[in-house]
Amino acid sequence: MKKLREWAIFSLFPRHCACCDRLIAGDRFFCDECLEKLPRIEGVICPSCGRGKKECACGHKANYYNSIASPFYFEGELRKGIHRFKFRSAVSNSKAYAAEMAKTIGERFEGVQFDYITEVPIGRNSLRERGFNQCALLAKEISQITGIPYKKGILKKIYETEKQHGLNYYLRRGNLTGIYDSDYPGEIKDKVILLCDDVSTSGETFNECSKMLWLYGAKEIHCICAALTKKRGDK
């Protein structure tokens, strides 16, 4: 009976690998091949950029956030899976990434008592094109797994900008200056906040968002994303 029920569920709601998109059985998120090749960030990890020692090129520069973490590098089949999630409405992939992000939060932010998790805001054009904020979806999934309360829309993007992934490091910095604000300063003051994004390249999106949270009096700001590009800056 159990096997029949599982077969019925799989037939009606087939699950796809969150990397390569092939059909998989059971309650897994990744096929065996992709699971073995997941580009995990391991070893000694820099809290300033979230990368392993060999990939760190940040110089431990000062940021408005306290630390950043991610389970993966943005490469290989995982990169394709995240692109499907963001641009082809493969929203079910969010459960896989959120589960891995939740594990990373437990490992790298051990002992931090978060008041809530919130998302990096996206612009109206992106929201209209996709129909959802992928960062908010991840944040909500993480909240359900970890029990960290989720607060929607603490930050807002006040005007549209060019896409970050098409710019070099220096243009990314200028592209984001002053574009975020909040309608809820009372929800920020003296709070320990977990800020969620999908992919971080230079860290400037996190830093600019964190600047606003810091200006409104946040006690601590930590950042989590599904994946980091392997090299920082123009490399």
Secondary structure, DSSP 8 states (H G I E B T S, - for coil): -HHHHHHHHHHHS-EE-TTT--EE-TT-SS-HHHHHH--B--SSB-TTT--BTTT--STT---SSSEEE-SEES-HHHHHHHHHHHHS--TTHHHHHHHHHHHHHHHHSTT---SEEEE----HHHHHHHSS-HHHHHHHHHHHHH---B-TTSSEE-S----GGGS-HHHHHHHHTT-EE-S-GGGTTT-EEEEEEEEESSSHHHHHHHHHHHHTT-SEEEEEEEEE-SS-TT-
